[in-house]
């Protein structure tokens, strides 16, 4: 069972809010992120053809930003994956002989979210706007590295207010992402059509 088949089983379970595929998260990308007004839930999908080589790095990046984290895997990966996950990480299993997903264990609340990595989910200008609105007059001149350093040390920005802002911005950005995805798909189809016509002309020569 491959990644697209597993995602097709996952999407119907994501009720309320929006979900985003391939969201850049730290040094990796979260396969699916379910975002509502109250939480963000990151999902990592492992099909039969995937390896577990990046699990530790993926888990580290997800744990810094998502309220809940769940790995969605095939039966093949379950025995080797479970010892590598803390108890609060949820696990869903995609059985080869079934149609849905089986809950091996639910995700628990993640208490390790950090402000700087969370803010890095957004564009720099969006974070500057957030800081300016909270009275940090010099925020407009800060570089990305300086913003991260400030958020790691400040006591004036609460994690809850930052998390709410990040969720709001990501949810508002979804229509833009969908439009861009549609444009990219159309461009791929256009280029594929060009290649097909060129190949057909070469055959006629």
Secondary structure, 3 states (H helix, E strand, C coil): CCHHHHHHHHHCCCCCCEEEEEEEECCEEEEEEEECCCCEEEEEEECCCCCCCCHHHHHHHHHCCCCEEEEEEEHHHHHHHHCCCCCCCEEEEECCCCCCCEEEECCCCCCCCCHHHHHCCCCHHHHHHHHHHCCCHHHHHCCHHHHHHHHHHCCCCCHHHHHHHHHHHHHHHHHHHHHHHHHHHHHHHHHHHHHHHHHHHHHHC
